[in-house]
């Protein structure tokens, strides 16, 4: 399993779009879709202030490569016929602007992420998988309604900082990938499951945390960018095998 490299920008763009369409199908498969809410973005490899995103109102389970739209830094759709989600632009444009190292960002209104966000607490290192976020996620401890304002997007980006994820209070989760769409999508999937695991553990009793030393040792093993990319590959292979139409351009 080797991380892909590209000599041609068109090939790299196609690859990112294929991964993006697959990520949406997987989010739909896992039940992360909630009406028209939720978005994953992939920075265009040539026009670095543009990103590819899902069309407003299209179900995650139906998205194909050819359905993705390209949005510029002013929120204008420059490739595609569907409108862009205003909240997607307000949040993701500011995250991509603040984090030039980030290739992709994912946000959805998943059930356990929403539930955990209402507690306004960071996640604890309860499990090996949770250690991916140890010292590498933040809390945006405010809620001021649906994010349509660029200034609110800037505040979210500031809260995210250099981390791979941020918990948006009373809202949900947001994750980013430095290397790939694959990484951003995997961090979201496993963070949602980590929220679920902690909610279940705390509902059952008093969970025992992994001690700080071991959590710190485990974090780079399960939380490195390439670990996130690698973990996504079996999911990508599975969804493309069962839903090959997602690759249609």
Buried (B, 14 or more C-beta within 10 A) or exposed (E): EEEEEEEEEEEBBBBBBBBBBBBBBBBBBBEBBBEBBBBBBBBBBEBEBBBBBBBBEBEBBBBBBEBBBBBBBEEEBEEBEBEBBBBBBBBBBBBBBBBEEBBBBBBBBBBBBBEBBEBBEBBBBBBEBBBBBBEBBBBBEBEEEEBEBBEBBBBBBEBBEEBBBBBBBBBBBBBBBBBBBBBBBBBBBBBBBBBBBBBEBBEEEEBEEBEEEBBBEBBEEBBBBEBBBBBBEEBBEEBBEEBEEBBEE
